[in-house]
Amino acid sequence: IAKILSCREGVNMKNLLMMFILILTTQIYTQSDYSKELENGINLYNQEKYDEAKEIFEAIVDDNDDLAEAHFYLANCLINLGDLDDAIEHGEKAVELEDNNAEYHFDLGVMYAEDARDASFFRVPFIAGDIKEQFERTVELDPDHLQGRIGLAQFYIQAPGIAGGDIDKALEQAEIIVKMDEMQGRFLLSQIY
């Protein structure tokens, strides 16, 4: 292959190798650059400087739309800044990019639940399915995800049967939660009874 490449159209292996190294180092630099920016944004987010963190995550996403972690944190900044619609959009993108992350599914479920609070009577049943799906996926990916189990139990308690609510399933989740965190589990049981 090297002989064919070096003979064809004057391409020599040395130039080809240099191009490959240049491309590789550019990609490595870009990834480390995003890591540094992500770290800066996460630090600002943890300090509750949501506006500043949002700007960093937006810049990262504008540059590279395939970074699930940037979408996840951008969604959380937006929810803290009161922009639920855009938060959901970025939460959905994070889940789409990294479907095996329980925390991404949990946060998206919480965002959908928040959306259901202000939704019209006709829209709530559609959102209910999304809430249930995200909490179920959270627990499927991480059976020890306490908040995911609590969210799922709360969904089963509060949703009407036609939308997926089920007291027996809520009891099942509450019994599991009692083993994980007795106080939270007992509180859920008292809600159910």
C-alpha positions in Angstrom: 0.0 0.0 0.0 2.9 2.3 0.8 4.4 1.8 -2.6 1.0 2.5 -4.3 0.5 5.6 -2.3 4.0 6.9 -2.9 3.7 6.3 -6.6 0.2 7.7 -7.0 -0.1 11.4 -7.8 3.3 12.2 -6.2 2.1 11.4 -2.6 5.1 10.4 -0.5 4.8 8.5 2.7 6.6 11.1 4.7 4.0 13.8 3.8 1.2 11.3 4.5 2.7 10.5 7.9 3.1 14.2 8.7 -0.6 14.9 7.8 -1.7 12.0 10.0 0.3 13.3 12.9 -1.0 16.8 12.5 -4.6 15.6 12.4 -4.0 13.3 15.4 -2.4 16.1 17.5 -5.2 18.5 16.6 -7.8 16.1 17.8 -5.9 15.4 21.1 -5.4 19.1 21.7 -9.1 19.7 21.0 -10.2 17.0 23.5 -7.9 18.3 26.2 -9.0 21.8 25.5 -12.7 20.7 26.0 -11.7 18.9 29.2 -10.2 22.1 30.6 -13.3 24.1 29.6 -15.6 21.5 31.0 -13.8 21.5 34.2 -14.0 25.3 34.4 -17.7 25.2 33.6 -18.3 22.5 36.2 -16.4 24.5 38.9 -18.5 27.5 38.1 -21.7 25.4 38.2 -20.7 24.0 41.6 -20.2 27.5 42.9 -23.7 28.3 41.6 -22.4 30.8 39.1 -25.0 29.5 36.5 -24.7 32.4 34.1 -21.0 32.1 33.7 -21.1 28.3 33.6 -23.9 28.5 31.0 -21.7 30.6 28.7 -18.9 28.1 28.9 -21.1 25.1 28.2 -22.9 27.0 25.3 -19.5 27.7 23.7 -18.5 24.1 24.0 -21.8 22.8 22.5 -21.6 25.4 19.7 -18.1 24.1 18.9 -18.9 20.4 19.4 -22.5 19.2 19.7 -21.4 15.7 20.5 -20.3 16.2 24.1 -23.0 14.7 26.4 -21.4 16.1 29.6 -21.6 19.7 28.2 -25.3 19.2 27.3 -26.0 17.8 30.7 -24.4 20.7 32.6 -25.9 23.2 30.2 -29.3 21.7 30.9 -28.7 22.0 34.7 -27.6 25.6 34.3 -30.7 26.5 32.3 -33.0 24.8 34.8 -31.5 26.9 37.6 -31.9 30.0 35.5 -35.6 29.2 34.9 -35.3 28.2 31.2 -37.1 24.9 31.4 -37.8 24.4 27.6 -34.1 24.8 26.6 -33.0 22.8 29.7 -35.2 19.9 28.5 -33.8 20.2 25.0 -30.2 19.8 26.2 -31.2 17.1 28.7 -32.6 15.1 25.9 -29.5 15.6 23.8 -27.3 14.4 26.7 -29.4 11.3 27.0 -29.3 10.7 23.3 -25.5 11.0 23.2 -24.9 8.9 26.3 -27.9 6.6 26.9 -26.0 4.5 29.6 -25.7 7.3 32.1 -28.2 7.0 34.9 -27.7 10.5 36.2 -28.6 12.0 32.8 -31.8 10.0 32.7 -32.7 11.0 36.3 -32.2 14.7 35.6 -34.2 14.5 32.4 -37.0 12.8 34.4 -36.9 15.6 37.0 -37.1 18.2 34.2 -40.1 16.4 32.6 -41.8 16.3 36.1 -41.2 20.0 36.4 -42.7 20.6 33.0 -45.8 18.5 33.9 -46.6 20.9 36.8 -47.4 23.8 34.5 -48.7 21.7 31.5 -52.2 21.8 30.3 -54.5 19.0 31.3 -54.3 17.6 27.8 -50.5 17.6 27.6 -49.8 16.0 31.0 -50.5 12.4 29.9 -47.9 12.7 27.2 -45.3 14.0 29.6 -46.2 11.3 32.2 -44.9 8.6 29.9 -41.6 10.5 29.5 -41.2 10.9 33.3 -41.9 7.2 33.9 -39.5 6.2 31.1 -36.6 8.3 32.4 -37.0 7.1 36.0 -37.3 3.5 35.0 -34.2 3.8 32.8 -32.3 5.4 35.7 -33.1 2.5 38.0 -32.4 0.0 35.2 -28.9 1.5 34.7 -28.2 2.0 38.4 -30.4 -0.1 40.8 -28.7 1.7 43.8 -29.8 5.2 42.5 -31.8 6.3 45.5 -33.2 9.5 44.0 -34.2 7.6 40.9 -36.1 5.1 42.9 -37.8 7.8 44.9 -38.7 9.6 41.7 -40.2 6.4 40.3 -42.1 5.7 43.5 -43.5 9.3 43.5 -44.5 8.9 39.9 -46.4 5.6 40.7 -48.1 7.4 43.7 -49.1 10.6 41.9 -49.9 9.5 38.3 -53.4 8.3 37.5 -53.6 4.6 36.5 -54.3 5.5 32.9 -51.0 7.4 32.8 -49.0 4.6 34.4 -49.6 5.2 38.1 -49.7 2.0 40.2 -49.8 1.8 44.0 -48.5 -1.8 44.0 -45.4 -0.7 42.1 -45.0 2.3 44.4 -45.1 -0.1 47.4 -42.5 -2.3 45.7 -40.2 0.7 45.2 -40.8 1.9 48.8 -39.8 -1.5 50.2 -36.5 -1.3 48.2 -35.9 2.3 49.3 -36.5 1.2 53.0 -33.4 -1.1 52.6 -31.4 1.7 51.0 -32.5 4.6 53.3 -35.0 3.7 56.0 -36.2 7.2 56.7 -36.9 8.0 53.0 -38.6 4.6 52.5 -40.8 4.9 55.6 -41.8 8.4 54.5 -42.9 7.0 51.1 -44.8 4.2 52.8 -46.6 6.7 54.9 -47.5 8.6 51.8 -48.9 5.5 50.1 -50.9 4.4 53.2 
